[in-house]
Amino acid sequence: MVTGGGTGGHTYPALTAVRALQARLAAEGRTLDVLWIGTPDGLEARVAPAEGIAFTTVATGKIRRSANPLKMISPANVKDMARVPLGVAQARKIVSDFRPDVVLATGGYVAVPAGLAARMCKRPLVLHEQTVRLGLANRKLAGSAARIAVSSESTLPLLPEAVRSVAVVTGNPVRPEVLAGHAEKAVVGLGLAGFDRRLPTLYVTGGAQGAQQINDVIRDALPWLLERANIIHQCGPTNVEALRTTAAGLPQHLTGRYFLTGFVGPELPDVLALADVVVSRSGAGTLAELTALGKPAIFVPLASSAGNEQAHNARHLEEAGAAVALEGEVTAARLQDALGPLLTDPARRAGMAEAARAHGRPDAADRLVDVILSAASSG
């Protein structure tokens, strides 16, 4: 049984683990019976059925966090907290009917009722944490877990002492297709004939919806950047027209080096293969992909991410020499200072790529499958 979701950060590691487990069992002539407990409006509600995975939902409550404890006792929070016992009761019935050999929880609000139900029904619970510090759901469930799979060595000392003995470093599962891209396919598929192949290629992304902060700073630095690099800029569907207007004012010799798109879909592996440097947010999934591929990166953390996790993620890699973290107010000048050495010095790029690769765990899905099977056999 799988539980977790709400966002891609919780959903895709779970999906990748399920795929890897199916492949492992198929190689042994065995099959996997899997049921996913999620929320009706989370990403997992679309992803699981599309992958042919049985899917069901339980009631869940979202906790709206605040630095002010009094604000936590808001009407919306009180109402949502009241839904949790209902969700636990629903999840308990689902778990007792399905009788899983093991339950994998990857975080998100829905993981709490399903994880508690696993404990009540005495089913082994495996937690997977994508970020450096345990997320809220996994903190609540840590004491009930048979195993806690974490993505980074630096998580271990941050765990409560009582649960460190069941923790194991697996890394954060990366979809295998992301690791199998071809640079030339991106050039042909996206029609990048105007790129100057003597220059490095910069991939800029703010996630599926784009990021206004990143778009604005790239816009302000655009002519300077294009003198030093080709750019693939994934800006979000609603931002294309404004940036196209900016691009129309570029000097003629630079226009062919700038490829603007609202969304990068199935071609992402090829784009990443072509990219020499990446500018992006620093969500856990992005970090896992870029380190597995060994890509130098400039991270612009999302300041409002839960528990400020994106800033922690970015700093963790910056301290290892595997990325640059730009926090606070990010200006074109700051971006140029950070990118300049990477775009103009291949040795500097290679050094950062090596440091990134040292933190990458392309085999994370297989490691997590080992943990799941171990918990299932001892449960």
C-alpha positions as CSV (number, residue, x, y, z in Angstrom):
1,M,0.0,0.0,0.0
2,V,1.2,3.5,-0.9
3,T,0.2,6.8,0.7
4,G,1.3,10.3,0.1
5,G,0.9,13.1,-2.4
6,G,-0.6,16.5,-2.8
7,T,2.4,17.7,-4.8
8,G,4.9,16.1,-7.2
9,G,7.5,16.1,-4.5
10,H,5.6,13.4,-2.6
11,T,3.9,11.8,-5.5
12,Y,6.7,11.0,-8.0
13,P,9.1,9.3,-5.5
14,A,6.2,7.0,-4.6
15,L,5.3,6.3,-8.2
16,T,9.0,5.6,-9.1
17,A,9.3,3.2,-6.1
18,V,6.2,1.3,-7.2
19,R,7.5,1.0,-10.8
20,A,10.9,-0.2,-9.5
21,L,9.2,-2.7,-7.1
22,Q,7.0,-4.0,-10.0
23,A,10.1,-4.5,-12.2
24,R,12.0,-6.2,-9.4
25,L,9.2,-8.7,-8.7
26,A,8.5,-9.2,-12.4
27,A,12.1,-10.3,-12.8
28,E,11.5,-13.0,-10.2
29,G,8.2,-14.0,-11.8
30,R,6.1,-12.4,-9.1
31,T,3.4,-9.6,-9.3
32,L,2.6,-6.6,-7.2
33,D,-0.8,-5.9,-5.8
34,V,-0.8,-2.2,-4.9
35,L,-3.4,0.3,-3.6
36,W,-2.7,4.0,-3.2
37,I,-4.4,6.1,-0.6
38,G,-4.5,9.7,-1.5
39,T,-6.6,12.9,-1.6
40,P,-9.3,13.5,-4.3
41,D,-7.7,16.8,-5.4
42,G,-4.0,16.0,-5.1
43,L,-1.7,15.2,-8.0
44,E,-1.7,11.6,-7.0
45,A,-5.5,11.4,-7.9
46,R,-4.5,11.9,-11.6
47,V,-1.1,10.1,-11.6
48,A,-2.0,6.8,-9.9
49,P,-5.0,5.9,-12.0
50,A,-3.1,7.0,-15.2
51,E,-0.4,4.4,-14.2
52,G,-3.0,1.7,-13.7
53,I,-2.7,1.8,-9.9
54,A,-5.8,1.2,-7.8
55,F,-6.6,4.4,-6.0
56,T,-8.8,5.3,-3.0
57,T,-9.2,8.4,-0.8
58,V,-9.7,9.3,2.8
59,A,-10.7,12.5,4.6
60,T,-7.7,14.6,5.5
61,G,-7.0,18.0,7.1
62,K,-4.4,20.5,5.9
63,I,-2.6,22.4,8.7
64,R,-2.0,26.0,7.8
65,R,1.3,26.9,9.5
66,S,2.2,30.2,11.1
67,A,5.0,31.5,13.2
68,N,2.4,32.8,15.6
69,P,0.9,29.8,17.6
70,L,-2.4,31.7,18.2
71,K,-2.9,31.9,14.4
72,M,-2.6,28.1,14.2
73,I,-5.9,27.9,16.1
74,S,-7.8,29.3,13.1
75,P,-11.3,28.2,12.2
76,A,-10.0,26.5,9.1
77,N,-7.3,24.6,11.0
78,V,-9.8,23.6,13.7
79,K,-12.3,22.4,11.1
80,D,-9.5,20.4,9.2
81,M,-8.1,18.9,12.4
82,A,-11.6,17.6,13.1
83,R,-11.4,15.6,9.8
84,V,-8.3,13.7,10.8
85,P,-10.1,11.2,13.1
86,L,-12.6,10.4,10.3
87,G,-9.7,9.9,7.9
88,V,-8.0,7.5,10.4
89,A,-11.2,5.5,10.7
90,Q,-11.6,5.3,7.0
91,A,-7.9,4.4,6.5
92,R,-8.1,1.7,9.2
93,K,-11.0,0.0,7.4
94,I,-9.1,0.2,4.0
95,V,-5.9,-1.3,5.6
96,S,-7.7,-4.1,7.4
97,D,-9.5,-5.0,4.2
98,F,-6.5,-4.8,1.9
99,R,-4.1,-6.4,4.4
100,P,-0.8,-5.0,2.8
101,D,2.5,-6.7,3.5
102,V,4.0,-3.2,3.9
103,V,2.8,0.4,3.7
104,L,5.0,3.1,2.1
105,A,4.3,6.7,3.1
106,T,6.1,9.5,1.2
107,G,4.6,12.5,3.0
108,G,1.8,15.0,2.6
109,Y,-1.3,15.4,4.8
110,V,-2.9,12.2,3.6
111,A,0.0,10.1,4.9
112,V,-0.9,10.7,8.5
113,P,-4.2,8.9,8.7
114,A,-3.0,6.1,6.5
115,G,0.3,5.8,8.5
116,L,-1.6,5.7,11.8
117,A,-3.9,3.1,10.4
118,A,-0.9,0.9,9.4
119,R,0.2,1.0,13.1
120,M,-3.2,0.1,14.4
121,C,-3.5,-2.8,12.0
122,K,0.1,-3.9,12.8
123,R,1.3,-3.5,9.3
124,P,5.0,-2.5,8.7
125,L,5.3,1.2,7.8
126,V,8.2,2.5,5.7
127,L,8.5,6.3,5.6
128,H,10.4,8.1,2.8
129,E,11.6,11.6,3.4
130,Q,12.6,13.7,0.3
131,T,14.0,16.7,2.1
132,V,17.0,17.3,4.5
133,R,14.6,17.7,7.5
134,L,11.6,15.5,8.2
135,G,8.4,17.0,6.9
136,L,5.4,17.5,9.2
137,A,3.6,14.2,8.3
138,N,6.8,12.1,8.6
139,R,7.6,13.7,12.0
140,K,4.1,12.6,13.2
141,L,4.7,9.1,11.9
142,A,8.4,8.5,12.8
143,G,7.7,6.7,16.0
144,S,5.4,4.2,14.2
145,A,7.8,3.4,11.4
146,A,9.6,0.0,10.9
147,R,12.1,1.9,8.6
148,I,12.7,5.5,7.8
149,A,14.3,6.0,4.3
150,V,16.0,9.4,4.0
151,S,17.5,11.1,1.0
152,S,20.7,12.5,2.5
153,E,23.3,11.6,5.1
154,S,22.9,15.0,6.7
155,T,19.3,14.0,7.7
156,L,20.5,11.3,10.2
157,P,21.7,13.6,13.0
158,L,18.5,15.7,12.7
159,L,16.3,12.7,13.4
160,P,14.9,12.1,16.9
161,E,17.4,9.9,18.7
162,A,14.7,7.2,19.4
163,V,14.2,6.5,15.7
164,R,17.8,6.8,14.3
165,S,18.3,3.0,14.6
166,V,15.6,2.4,11.9
167,A,16.9,5.1,9.5
168,V,18.6,4.2,6.2
169,V,20.0,6.6,3.5
170,T,18.4,5.6,0.1
171,G,18.4,8.9,-1.7
172,N,15.3,10.3,-3.4
173,P,14.0,8.2,-6.3
174,V,14.4,9.7,-9.7
175,R,12.2,8.7,-12.7
176,P,14.5,6.5,-14.9
177,E,13.5,8.4,-18.0
178,V,15.1,11.6,-16.6
179,L,18.4,9.8,-16.6
180,A,18.2,8.6,-20.2
181,G,18.1,11.9,-22.2
182,H,20.0,12.7,-25.4
183,A,21.3,16.3,-26.0
184,E,21.0,16.0,-29.8
185,K,17.4,15.0,-29.5
186,A,16.7,18.3,-27.8
187,V,18.5,20.2,-30.5
188,V,16.5,18.5,-33.2
189,G,13.1,18.2,-31.4
190,L,13.0,21.8,-30.2
191,G,14.5,23.2,-33.4
192,L,17.6,24.8,-31.8
193,A,19.5,25.4,-35.0
194,G,20.3,29.0,-33.9
195,F,22.2,27.9,-30.9
196,D,26.0,28.5,-30.9
197,R,27.4,25.1,-29.9
198,R,30.7,26.7,-28.9
199,L,28.8,28.3,-26.0
200,P,27.4,26.4,-22.9
201,T,23.6,25.9,-22.7
202,L,21.7,27.3,-19.7
203,Y,18.4,25.7,-18.8
204,V,16.1,28.0,-16.7
205,T,13.0,26.6,-15.1
206,G,10.5,27.8,-12.4
207,G,8.5,24.5,-12.4
208,A,5.3,23.8,-14.3
209,Q,3.7,27.1,-13.7
210,G,6.9,29.1,-14.0
211,A,8.3,31.4,-11.3
212,Q,7.8,35.2,-11.7
213,Q,10.9,35.9,-9.6
214,I,13.1,33.8,-11.8
215,N,11.5,35.1,-15.0
216,D,12.0,38.7,-14.0
217,V,15.7,38.3,-13.2
218,I,16.4,36.4,-16.4
219,R,14.6,39.1,-18.4
220,D,16.7,41.8,-16.8
221,A,20.0,39.9,-17.5
222,L,19.0,38.5,-20.9
223,P,21.4,40.3,-23.3
224,W,24.3,39.8,-20.9
225,L,23.5,36.0,-20.5
226,L,23.1,35.5,-24.3
227,E,26.6,36.9,-25.0
228,R,27.9,34.0,-22.9
229,A,25.3,31.1,-23.3
230,N,22.4,29.6,-25.2
231,I,19.3,29.6,-23.1
232,I,16.3,27.3,-22.9
233,H,13.8,29.2,-20.7
234,Q,10.7,27.3,-19.4
235,C,8.7,30.3,-18.1
236,G,5.2,28.9,-17.4
237,P,2.3,29.1,-19.9
238,T,0.9,32.5,-18.7
239,N,4.3,34.3,-19.0
240,V,5.2,33.5,-22.6
241,E,3.8,36.6,-24.2
242,A,5.5,39.1,-21.9
243,L,8.8,37.5,-22.4
244,R,8.4,37.1,-26.1
245,T,8.0,40.9,-26.2
246,T,11.3,41.3,-24.4
247,A,13.0,38.8,-26.7
248,A,11.8,40.8,-29.7
249,G,14.0,43.7,-28.7
250,L,17.2,41.6,-28.6
251,P,20.1,42.3,-31.0
252,Q,19.7,40.1,-34.1
253,H,22.8,38.0,-33.4
254,L,21.4,36.9,-30.0
255,T,17.9,36.0,-30.9
256,G,18.7,32.5,-32.2
257,R,20.4,31.6,-28.8
258,Y,17.1,32.1,-26.8
259,F,14.5,29.4,-26.8
260,L,11.4,30.3,-24.8
261,T,8.7,27.8,-23.9
262,G,5.7,27.8,-21.5
263,F,6.1,24.1,-20.5
264,V,8.7,21.4,-20.9
265,G,7.1,17.9,-21.0
266,P,8.4,14.6,-22.3
267,E,11.4,16.3,-23.8
268,L,12.7,17.2,-20.3
269,P,15.3,14.4,-20.2
270,D,16.8,15.6,-23.5
271,V,16.8,19.3,-22.3
272,L,18.6,18.3,-19.1
273,A,21.1,16.2,-21.1
274,L,21.9,19.3,-23.3
275,A,22.1,21.7,-20.3
276,D,25.5,22.7,-18.9
277,V,24.1,24.8,-16.1
278,V,20.6,25.0,-14.6
279,V,18.8,27.9,-12.8
280,S,15.8,26.7,-10.9
281,R,13.9,26.4,-7.6
282,S,15.3,23.9,-5.1
283,G,12.6,21.4,-4.4
284,A,13.6,18.0,-3.3
285,G,12.7,16.3,-6.7
286,T,14.7,18.9,-8.7
287,L,17.8,18.4,-6.4
288,A,17.5,14.6,-6.8
289,E,17.4,14.9,-10.6
290,L,20.2,17.4,-11.0
291,T,22.6,15.7,-8.6
292,A,21.9,12.3,-10.2
293,L,22.8,13.9,-13.5
294,G,25.7,15.9,-12.1
295,K,24.4,19.3,-13.3
296,P,25.9,22.5,-11.9
297,A,23.0,24.7,-10.6
298,I,22.1,28.1,-9.4
299,F,19.2,27.7,-7.0
300,V,16.6,30.4,-6.2
301,P,14.7,28.8,-3.3
302,L,11.0,29.4,-3.0
303,A,10.8,31.5,0.2
304,S,7.3,30.3,1.1
305,S,8.1,26.6,0.9
306,A,6.9,24.5,3.8
307,G,9.3,24.8,6.7
308,N,11.6,26.8,4.4
309,E,12.8,23.5,3.1
310,Q,13.9,24.8,-0.3
311,A,16.4,27.1,1.4
312,H,17.8,24.2,3.5
313,N,18.1,22.1,0.4
314,A,19.9,24.7,-1.6
315,R,22.3,25.6,1.3
316,H,23.1,21.9,1.8
317,L,24.4,21.6,-1.7
318,E,26.1,25.0,-1.7
319,E,28.1,24.0,1.3
320,A,29.3,20.9,-0.6
321,G,30.4,23.0,-3.6
322,A,27.6,21.4,-5.7
323,A,25.5,24.5,-6.4
324,V,25.1,28.2,-5.6
325,A,22.1,29.3,-3.5
326,L,20.7,32.8,-4.2
327,E,18.4,33.7,-1.3
328,G,16.6,36.9,-0.4
329,E,16.3,39.6,-3.1
330,V,17.7,38.2,-6.3
331,T,18.8,40.9,-8.8
332,A,20.2,40.6,-12.3
333,A,23.6,41.7,-10.9
334,R,23.6,38.9,-8.3
335,L,22.6,36.3,-10.9
336,Q,25.4,37.5,-13.2
337,D,27.9,37.3,-10.4
338,A,26.9,33.7,-9.7
339,L,26.6,32.5,-13.3
340,G,29.5,34.4,-14.9
341,P,32.3,32.0,-13.5
342,L,30.3,28.9,-14.5
343,L,29.5,30.0,-18.0
344,T,33.0,31.2,-18.8
345,D,35.1,28.6,-17.1
346,P,34.7,25.0,-18.2
347,A,36.9,23.8,-15.3
348,R,34.7,25.5,-12.8
349,R,31.7,23.9,-14.3
350,A,33.3,20.5,-14.3
351,G,34.3,20.8,-10.6
352,M,30.7,21.7,-9.6
353,A,29.3,18.9,-11.7
354,E,31.6,16.4,-10.0
355,A,30.5,17.7,-6.5
356,A,26.8,17.5,-7.6
357,R,27.3,13.9,-8.9
358,A,28.9,12.9,-5.5
359,H,25.6,13.9,-3.9
360,G,23.5,12.1,-6.5
361,R,21.9,8.7,-6.0
362,P,20.7,7.5,-9.4
363,D,20.0,4.1,-7.7
364,A,17.7,5.5,-5.0
365,A,14.6,3.7,-6.3
366,D,16.4,0.3,-6.1
367,R,17.7,1.2,-2.6
368,L,14.2,2.1,-1.5
369,V,12.8,-1.2,-2.9
370,D,15.4,-3.1,-0.8
371,V,14.1,-1.3,2.3
372,I,10.4,-2.0,1.4
373,L,11.1,-5.7,0.8
374,S,13.1,-6.0,4.0
375,A,10.3,-4.4,6.0
376,A,7.7,-6.6,4.3
377,S,9.6,-9.8,5.1
378,S,10.2,-8.9,8.7
379,G,6.7,-7.5,9.3
